[in-house]
Amino acid sequence: MAKIPAPVSTLVLAVLLAAVLLLAPAPAAAQLKWGIKPEQKAVTPASLDADNAPDKIAAERAGAEAGKAEAQYALGARYLEGRGLPRDYAQARHWLGLAAEQKHAGAQHWLGVMHRGGLGAPANPAEAMRLFVLAAGQGNPLAQFDLAEMWALGQAGAVDKEEALRWYRASGSQGNAEALFRAGMMLLTDPGVRKNDAEAYDLLLLSARRGHAKAMYNLSTLQAQGRGVKRDPVAAARNCRLAAGLGVVEAQYTLGLLLLRGEGVLQDREEGLRWLRMAVAGGYGPAKAQLALAEAEVRGDKNLAEATRQLKQAAQAGDAKARLHLGTLYATGAGGLPKDSVQSYVWLELAAQGGEAMAALHKEALVKTMSRAELERAKGQVRDLTPQPVE
């Protein structure tokens, strides 16, 4: 079995991650070795025809039958994808298995994917794990990512979040934007790993620079709150706008609020309403109540009080999203409510207890602005509103 690399130190990780942004795409041969298709500037019917040409497939088959691992991998991948040949999982397993026996990392990875997903035979998580370990140990970033997922989800037995984080980092160090994002979010929110806001910020920044929309949004949240980096409302609004433009509904909601309040951007209530409407259309629950409040507030009509009353009623009935929304309104004094840090803390804490992850992040930022007396008063109110166990 290939030796698993030792954990990457923070300093080495930082150097590797920074280098990712400066390196050109890996050569096609290296990408094929890892089981990644070579990058193409444009996919045209002509290029597809050339890739699937009978002569090329015949050459790959001849090479595979002659025992060449690269050809065996290529032929197995064709059968797996149904690319140039009819999809045939039995043939895919045969040829990928032969290449994997010759330590071809790409073949080991895709054969592991087949075992994990039960393609062509019953699922075998243990065998998938073994193959991912072999490929990951050779530096295959896709296998490193899938190995991290198996540890995070406990798909081969025990859950080990630290081991998952280690392999997400390894995959991310080779430019995998999703792996960078997963690692950053684990360091921010996962109770199974030690929190590290500064490293989380760096990982999300690298992921965002590679076009990951949700990384852009979470990066903006950190910049707005001053977590892991100096507080920067302008940069936060800029990254939030990028994520909103890429369709992240949470970012559309947040950008709408920023524009309504003029935080980090020039105040533009009409544009703020437009983004809130987009978030509502995208199915983001909290945006619906906020939109009703904002529209009433912008119009200055009596519907504002009624919308606020309905939101409070939902929050008091236990709706976690309503509690999150009410807490954010009290934090800023929007929706016709007074700015009240104590009430904001109370509703954000109750929302967090109800499973709203963003409520916990907002609460952590709020605590930094509260006095000790305010915090104690808020905690006391939370205790009064939280059902206690019967002895």
N, C-alpha and C positions, 0 to 999 in steps of 0.2 A: 504494500500500500504506500502511496506517495506520502512523504512527510508533510504535515500541515505546517504552514509558516507560523512563526511565533507572532504574538500580538504586535501590532505596529505602534511604536511610541508616538506620543502627541506631536513631538517635533518632527519626526520623520514623516508622519502622516501629513502634517502641514506642508512640508516640502514637496511631497508626492502630489498632493492635491493641487498645489499651486502650479506644478509642472504640467498637470493635465491641460490647463488652459493654454499653455504655450506650445504644446506638441501638435504636430500635424496629424491627421488621421492615420491610423496604423496601415502599413502596406497590405495589399490584398492577401498576400500569402499568410501573413500573421493573422489576419482576420479569419481566414479559412481554417487555420489551425485551431483557433478558439471557438469555431462554430458560428462565426458571425459572417453574414454576407458582405462582400466588399461594397463600400459606398459607391453609389453611382450618381453622377450629376443629373442624369435624366433617364427615365425608363421609357423606352419607345418600343413599338411593336417589332421593329427590326432587331433591337437588342434582345428582346424576349425570344424571338425566333432563333437568333444565333445561340442563345444559351440552351435552348431546347432542341437544337438541330440534331437529327438522327446520327450524323457522323460524330458529334461531340459525345452523345450518350453512349454510342458504340465504343468510343475510345475509353470512356470512363469504365464501362463494363469489362473491357479487355484488361485495363489496369487493375480493376478490382479482382478479377479472376486470377491475375498474375500475382496477387498478394500485396499490392501497393495500398497502404493504409489511406492515403489521401483520396484515391479513387474509390475505395470501399466506402469511405465516409460520404463522398459526393453522391454515390449511387444510393446509399441508404437514405440520405437526406431527400433525394428525389422521391423515393417511394414513400417517405414519411409525409412530405408536403403535397404529393400528387403533382409534381412539377416536371412536365415532360414525359412522365410515365403515370399509369393509373396508380392511385394511392393503394398501398399494400403494406399493412403493418407487419405482416409476417416477414416479407422481404426486407423491410426497413430494419427490423430487429436483427435479421441475419447479417446484413452487411455492416450495420453500425456495430454489432457485436464483434465482428472480425476486426474492424478498425480499432475498437476499444481495447481488444486484447493486445494490440500493438501500441497501446498508450496514446492514441490519438485523442487529444483533449476535447475537441469538438464532438467526436463520436461518443465519448464517455458522457458528455453533457446531455446530448439529445437522447441517448439510450436511457439515461437517468430520467429524463422528462417522460419518456414512454412508460417506464416502470412506475413513476409517481402518478401519472394520470390513468394508468390501466389501459393503455393503447395497444390492442392486439393480444392482451393477456390480462389476467387479474392484477390489480395494483399491488406493487411490492415496495412499500416505503423504505424498508431496510436496504434493499438493493439500490434504490434510487439514491439514498444517502451515501452508500458506499461509492457509487459512481461519481456523484457530485464532489465528494471529498477528493477523489483521484484527479478529476478535472480542475477543481479549485486549487489543488496543490500545485498544478502546472501553470497557474495564473489565468485560467479562463474566467473572465469577469461575469459571464452569464451563469456559470456553475457556482461561482462565489455568491451571487445574488440568490439563486435558488436554494443553496445550502443555508443561507441566512434565513430565508423564509421557512424552511423546514424546522430550524431551531426555534424560531419565533412562534410558530404555530404548534410545535410539539408533534409534528407529523411522523416522526420516527421514534416516538417515545416521549421523553421528558422535554419540557419547555426550558430553554436556556437563553434568556434575553441577552446576557453578556456575550455569549458565543454568537448569537445572531448579529449583534452590533459589530462584533469583530469582522464578520464576513461582509456585512454591508459596507463597512469602511474599506475593506480590501477591494471590493468591486467598485466602489466609488472612486478610489484612488486611480482607477483606470478610465475614469470618465463616465461611468454609468450614473446619469442624472437621477434616476429613480432611487438608486442605492444611496446616493448622497442625501436625498430627501428623507428616505426612511431612517437613516442613521441620525440625521439632525432632529427629526421628530421624536425618536426614541430618547435622545438626550434631553429633550424638553419636557416630555409628558409621560414617559413610560416608568412606572414605579419599579420595574424590574431592573433598571440600570441607574447608576449614580448620575444625577443631573449635572449638566455642564453647559450653561447658557452660552459661554464664549465659543466653545467648540461647535455647539449647535448652530450658532450664527454663521460661523465660517463654512460649515457644511451646506447650509441652506443657501448661502451666497454663491457657492460654486455650482450648486444645482440650478439656481435661478439663472446664472450666467449661461447655462447650457439649455435654457429655454423651458425649464420646468415651471409651469404656471402656479401650482400650489405652493412651491417653494418661494416664489415671488410674494405670494400673499402672506405666508408665515414670516418671511423676512420683514415685510412691512410691519407686521404686528410687533416683532422684536424691536424694530427701530422706533416705533411709536411709544413703546413701553420702556425703552432703555434697558433691555435685557440682553446681556452679552455684548453690548455695544453702547456707545454714547447715544442718548436720546436724540432723534433727528426727525421731527414731524414732516419736514419737506421731503426727505428721502423716503419716509414711510408712505406718504401720499403718492409719490411717483411709482413705487413698486406696487402699491395697491391698484393704481390705475392700469399698470401693465397686466396684472393678473385679471382684473375685471374685464379688460379688453379681450383676454383669452378665454373668457367664459366662466371663470370661477365665481359662483354665485355669492359666496361669502365675501369676496372682494367687491363685488358689485354693491352689496348691501353696505359694507363699510365705507366704500367710496361715496355712496349716497349720503351717509351721515357726515363725512368729512366736508363735503361740498355744502351741505345744509348749515354746518357750523362754521365753515371757513377755517378748518384746522389743517395746516400744512399746504393749503391751496387757497386761492381767492374764492370768497364765498359766492356761490351760484346756486340759489335754491331751485331754480327750474331744472338745472342739470342734475342736481342732487335727487330730485323727484324722478327724473328719467332713469337714473341708475337703480333707484329703489324699485321702480316698476319692472325693470329688467330682472332684478333678483326675484321678485314675486313671480314673474313669468317663468323663471327657471326653477320654481318650486321651493325656494328657500323660505321656510315657515316664518321666522322672526320678521322678515321684511314686510309681511302683510300688515301686521299691527303697526309697525313703524311708518309705513306708507300712509295709512289712515290718519295717524297722528300728524305726520308732516304736512299732508295736504290740508288738513284742518288748520294747522298752525300757520301755514303760508297764506291761506285764505282769510285767516282771522275770524273764522265762524264758530258757532257754538258746538259744532261737531267734535271739537278738540276735547272738551270735557267728557263727552260721552265715550269717545275712543279711549281716553285714559282710564275711565271707569271700567270699561270692558277688559282692558289689559290687566288692571289690578284684580279684577274678579277672577280672571283666568289664573293669575299668579297665586292668589290665595287658595284656589281650588287644587293647586299642586302641579300646574303645567310648567315643566322645567324651562321650556323655551320662553314662555311669557315671563318667568322669573328672571331669566337672563336679560331679556329686553328691558324689563322694568328697572333692573339694576343699572344698566347702561344709561337709561334716561336720568336716573337720580345722580349718576356720576357727573353728568354734564349740565343738568338743569334744562333738559329738552322736553318737548311734549307738554309744556305747560306745568311741569313739576319743578319744585325748588331744587337747587343743587344741594344734595345731602349725602355726604360720604357714609354716614352710619347706615342709612336706608339702602344705599347702593351696595354696601358690604353684605347686609342681611340677605338681599335678594340674589346677589351673585353667589353667595355661599350656599344658599338653598338650591340654586340652579345647578351648582357644581355637584352637590349631593345627589341631584337627580340625573347626573350623567352628562351634563353639558360641559365638555372639555374647555371650550372657550371662556366659560364663566370663571374657571379656575385661573386662567391666564389674566383676565381682566381684574380679578380680585387681587392677585399678586401685585399688579401695577398700582392698584388703588391703595393697598396697605402702605406703600412707600410714602404716600401723601398724608396719612392719617396720624393724629397724635395718639399717645398711649391711652388717654382717657376715651377718645372716640372709639378706638379699637376694642377696648374692654366693654364699652356700652353696646357696641354692635354684636360682639360675641354673646353677651347676655341676652340680647333680643333673639338671636338665632336659637339659643337654648330654650327660650320660652316658646318658640314656634315649632321646635322639633319634638316629635313624640318620644317620650322616654320609655325604656323597657319596664314592664311591670314586675316587681319583685314578689 
